[in-house]
Amino acid sequence: MKRFKGFVIKEFYHIFRDLRTVVILFGIPIAQLLLFGYVVTNEIKDAKIAIYDQSKDYLTSKLTQKILSSGFFELEKNLDSYIDIEKSFKKGKIKEIIIFEPNFAKNLEKNGTANIQIIADASEPNTANMLTNYTSAIINTFSRDINPLAQQPLQIITETRMQYNPDLKGVYMFVPGIMAMLLMLISALMTSISITREKELGTMEVLLVSPLKPIQIIIGKVTPYVLLSFINAIVILLIGNFVFGVPIQGSIILLLAESVLFILVALTLGILISCATNSQQIAMMISLVALMLPTILLSGFIFPIENMPLVLQWLCQLMPPKWFITIIKTIMLKGAGFDYVWKETLVLIGMMCFFIIVSVKKFKIRLE
């Protein structure tokens, strides 16, 4: 029994001496609990909205103030015409637009009814549905509180319209998200094991003595996977369009070009992982474990980024899928052109260049 007790104590010493084991045992569960606790929520807060007030009277001002003071909404801008509605949605920041009819207060006092139109960006159907429900509830409460002593209660009639996804189909959200997730994971996984395979098979020496420069070796490793991943992207788009009915409203050429750019980002990230690790097993683990959860939770794929704490919102900006999902939705569902996605495109180009530069430096270190 004493020998067994000593053996168990020895194992405890081995575990606590290995920092990586301690991190896996205690760090990962805590990190995942905090991540899921903050990210997985059905609450809406600080959703950016726009208001088109055609009346500009005291009642529309009071109702606007009541909506904004609820904590669910944040006023991004006031619109001047109907033309601004489509432009505002295509820019991607505004989730909902509230339109007050002309002579709002006058109609309510004279006829007992007034009209409000609520237009929501339904490219994220769950968020759009929640936002319109919250807005309608606030408006109904306001209409009851205006004149509670009136013989006939005043009624504010709300008309709701879902932009880009009138039937609130969930597949409109899942196809862009799954496309980003699959391209990221498959591309990064394939390239992450490319250089580590050379190390494990002992063929790295052949590359070391070859006249090829590190940048040429990296580009050579990436090139075959670009074509294969591009075929994957086309298959996903075809299935999404013909099987699930997700429309492609914008330019197909632009969409495919952006897909190639994202594939290059994922491939260069995989090369970076490959250069920084010594075994295929570690490279695969990093590619699958370290990329899958962030891609699902921190890209805006399922959970709205604006609902997360500020620290996680900053972290989301480092996720390549976050920018690609925005590009896909803007082109596919909103039919917008390059002038609405150029910022996201530049971010992806910057990430790709960063991964290439770091990969080359890591590779040079291993050459010495």
N, C-alpha and C positions, 0 to 999 in steps of 0.2 A: 504493500500500500504506500509506503514511504517513497519507493522508487517511482510509482505512478504519480504521486503528488509532486515529486521533484520534476518529473517529465512535463506535467501540466504547467508548472511555474516557469520552466524553461521556454515553453511555447508562448506563454504570455510575454516574456522578455523579448523573444524574437519578433512578435507582432508589434510591440510598442517601440522597438528599435527601428523598425522600417516605417519611415514617414509616409510612403505611398500607401501602405496597408492601412495605416491609421486614417489617412484622408478618405480612402474608399469606405472604411467602416463607419466613420462618423461624419466626415465632411460632405460626401455626396448625399446621404439621406437628409441632412439638414438643409443643404442647398436646394434639393428638389422639393422639400416641404415648403420652404419659403417661396420658391418660384411658383409652384402650383397654387399656393395660398393667395398670392398676389395677382397671378395672371388669370386663373380660372375663376371668373366671376361673371354674374349676369347683370351686374349693376352698370348703369350708364352715368358718366359724369363728364362735364366740360366738353360735351360734343359741340363741334363748331357749326353754327347755323348762320343763315342770312335772312334778312327781313326786307320784304318789299311792301312798304306802307304807302298805299295810294290815297289814304285819307289824312293821315298825320293829325288826328284830333286827340282830345284828352283821353278817350277810352282806349284807343290803340296804344297810346303811350303807357297807360296803366297796365294793360294786358301784356305788353312787351316787357315791362319791368317785372311783372309777376313771373313770366316765363324764365327770364334770365336770373331772377333771384332764387329759383328753385334749386340751383346747384347742378342741374342736369345739362344745362346748355351754356354756351359761351358765344357771344355775338362776334362773328368774324367781320361782317360788313353789312351795310345797308345798300340795297339795290335801287337803281333808278329806272329800270325798264325790264320788260319781259325778256329782252335780248340777253340781258346779263345772267339769266337763270342757267341757260345751257353752258355758258362760258364758266360760270362759277363751279358747276358740278364737274366739268372736265378737268379743272385744276386739281381736284381731288381732296382739298381740305374740308370743304363744306359738305356736311352730311344731310342737312335738311334746310328747306327754304319755306318760310311762312309768308303768305300773301294776304294782306288786308284789302278788301274791296273799297272802292271810292265811297265817300260819305258814310263811313262805318257807323259812327255814333248817331248820325242823323237817321239812318235806316233803322237802327235798333230802337231808338226812342219813338220814332213815328210808326213803324210797322211791327215792332216787337221782335224782329229777326234781323240778323246781319250774317254775312258770309265770310269765311276764312278758308283759304286753300292751303293745304300742307303737302309739299312735294319732298319726297325723301329719295336719297341715292340708294337704290335697292341692289346695287352690285354687291353689297353686304346685307343680305335679306334679313338676318336676325336683328342686326343693329337698326336697320330701317324700321322694322316692325315695332321694336321697343321704343324708338324715338317718337314715332307717330302716336303710339299709345300714351306715352308720357305727355306729349303736347296736347292731345285731345282731352286727357283727364284734367290738366291744368285749365284749359279753356272752359270745360264744363263746370268746374268749380267756380271760376271767375264769373260765368254767366249766372250762376245761382246766387252769388254774393252781391251782384250789382244792385238789385232792388228786391230784397226778400219780401217786402210788404206789398208788392204789386199783385193785383188780382190775377193777372195773366203773366206768368213768368217770362222774362225776356230770354230769347233763345239765340245762341250763336251757332250757326250751322257750319260744320267743318266738312270740307271735301278733301279726301286723301288720295294722292296719286303717287304711285311707285315708279320712279324713273329708272329706265334701263332693264328692269326686271319686274314687270307688272304682276306676274303670277307668284312672285316671291319664291322662285325655285332655288333650292339649296345648292343644286348642281352648278349654278352660276358662280357660287363662291368656291366650291370644292375643286372644280376643274383647274382654274388658275393656280390654286394653292398646291394641289397634287402635282401639277406640272413642274412647279418650282421645286418642290420637295424631291421628286424623282430625279430631275436633272442634277440637282445639287448632290444628292447622296450617291447616285450611280457614277456620275462623272468624277467626283472626289474620290470615291472608293477605288475606281479602276486605276486612276493615276497614282493614288497614294501607295499602292503596292508595287508600282513599276520599278522605282529605283531600289527599294528595299529587296525586291526579288533578285536584282542584280547582285546586291551585297550577299544575300543568303546563298545564291548559286555560285558565288565566286567569280562571276563574270565582270565585276566592277573593274578589275585590273585592265581588262581589254579597253574599257572606256577611258581609263586614266591615261593609258599610253597612246590613245588615238589622237590625231591632230584636231579633233573637234573641240571647240570651246564650250564652257559650261552652258551658255545661253543656247548654243546649237543642240546640245544634248537634251536640254529641257524642252525645246521646241519640237525636237524629234520624238520625244516621249509623248507629247501632247497631241501631235497632229493626227494619228490614227483615231484617237478617241473623239476628236472634234466631229468627224464624219459620222461615226457610230451614234454619238449622243444626239446629233442633229436629226438623224433618222428617228430616234426615239421621240424627239420633240414633234416631228411631223405626225407620227403615229398618234401621239396624245391629242394633238389638235384635231386630227381627223375623227378620232373616237368621240372627242368632246362635241364636235359639230354634228356628225351624222348619227351618233348613237344617243347622246344626251341632249342634243338640240341647243347647245350653247352657241350663240351667234358670233360671227367675226365681222363686226361693223366697220372696223378700220382697215388700213392697208395691210394686206397679207405679207407683202414684201418687207414692210417695216417690222411687222411682228416676227417674221423669221430672222431678220437681221438682229433684232434685240435678243432673240432666243440664242443665236450663235454667240453673242456677246456674253450672255449669262453662262453659257456652256464653257466658254473660255475662262471666265472667272472661277467656276467650280473646278475646272481642270487644273488651273494654276494653283488653287488652294490645295488640291490633292498632291501636286508636285511638292509644295512646301511641306506638307505633312510627311511625304516620302523622304525628303531631304533631311528632315529633323528626327527621323526614327531609324532604328537599325533592324527591325524585323517586320515581316508582313503582318504578323498577328497584332502587334501594337498599332501599326498603321491602320489596319482594318477596324480595330476597336475605337481609335480616335475618330475615324471617318464616320462610323455608324453611331456610336454613343454620343460623341461630342457635337455632332452636327444634326442628328435627328430631332432631339428635343428642342434645341433652340430654333430650328427651322419651323417646327410645329407651333411652338408657344410664343416666340418673339418676332415673328415675321408679319403679324397681322393676318395670317392665314385663317385662323378660327376666332381668336380673341382680339378685340379692338385695342390698338396700341394706346389710344388716349385714355383708356380706363386704368392703365397700369401706373404704378408709382413712377416718379420722375427719373429715378436711377435706372429702372428697367426700360423706360422710354429712350434714354440715352443709349443703353445697351442694344436696343432694337435697331438703332441707326447703323450698327456695325454688322448687321446681318444682311448679306447679299440678297437672300430671297425676299426680304421686305421690299427692296427697291424693284425687284423683278415682278413681284405680284402686282405692285402699283402700275407698272408698265403694261402688263398683260390686261388688267381690267380696263385701263384707260383706252387701250387700242381695241380690244375685243368687244367690250360691252358699251363703251361710250363713243367709239368711232372717232377718237381724237387722233391728231397727227403728231409729228415729231416735235412741234412747237409746245406741246403739253407734257412731253416726257424727256426733254433734253437734259433737265437737271438730274433725273434718275439715271439717265444714260451716262452722264459724266461721272457720277458716283461709281457706277460699275466699272467704267474704264479706269478710274483711279485705283479701285480695289485690285483690278487685274494687274496693273503696273506694279503696285506695291508687292503683291504676291510673287511676281516674277523677279523683282529686284532682291527680295529677301531670299528666295529660293536659290538664285545665282550665288549670293554671298554665302549661304549655308553650304552650297555645293563646293564652292572654292575652299572653304575651311576644311572640308573633308578631302579635298585634293592634296592638301599640304601634308 
